[in-house]
Amino acid sequence: MSPQNFNALVQEANEKNDYSALLDLVPYARLIGIECLRLGDDMVFRLPTNADNIGNPVLPALHGGVIAGFMEHAAMLHLLMFMGTPHLPKIIDFSIDYLRAGHYRDTYASCQVWRQGRRVANVSITAWQTTQTEPIATARAHFKVDEP
């Protein structure tokens, strides 16, 4: 996809508050079912309940890798929607802290960009299920944001 088409897709998604076309460009986001909603200057990402995402069927609880993948992709998509560059950011590193079990229910994530330079962006991600004040995991990610 050309940079012009990509920019137009991001702009249209922001105007319509419908990010499904952007999410369809990322195969893993499509696989686990990530959804997002823009609320003013904030984005809330949702991972809907899906039996394929269970890691421990006894509890049942979400697989830790699914939680981490959801949070990493939420940060990447957050940067894409707000940074205005015509390409997907590339992950440099990712560090996650699991705080409690991710039970078999909808999971949400929000992101905060701590610093965005010309080449690198630092993002903090929080994931929760019942209330935002009781996160199931927190993470930090660094992305390469300059042209590939």
Stockholm file with secondary structure:
# STOCKHOLM 1.0

chainA/1-148         MSPQNFNALVQEANEKNDYSALLDLVPYARLIGIECLRLGDDMVFRLPTNADNIGNPVLPALHGGVIAGFMEHAAMLHLLMFMGTPHLPKIIDFSIDYLRAGHYRDTYASCQVWRQGRRVANVSITAWQTTQTEPIATARAHFKVDEP
#=GR chainA/1-148 SS CCHHHHHHHHHHHHHHTCCHHHHHTSHHHHHHTCEEEEETTEEEEEECCCGGGEEETTTTEECHHHHHHHHHHHHHHHHHHHHCCSSCCEEEEEEEEECSCCBSSCEEEEEEEEEECSSEEEEEEEEESSCTTSEEEEEEEEEECSCC
#=GC SS_cons         CCHHHHHHHHHHHHHHTCCHHHHHTSHHHHHHTCEEEEETTEEEEEECCCGGGEEETTTTEECHHHHHHHHHHHHHHHHHHHHCCSSCCEEEEEEEEECSCCBSSCEEEEEEEEEECSSEEEEEEEEESSCTTSEEEEEEEEEECSCC
//
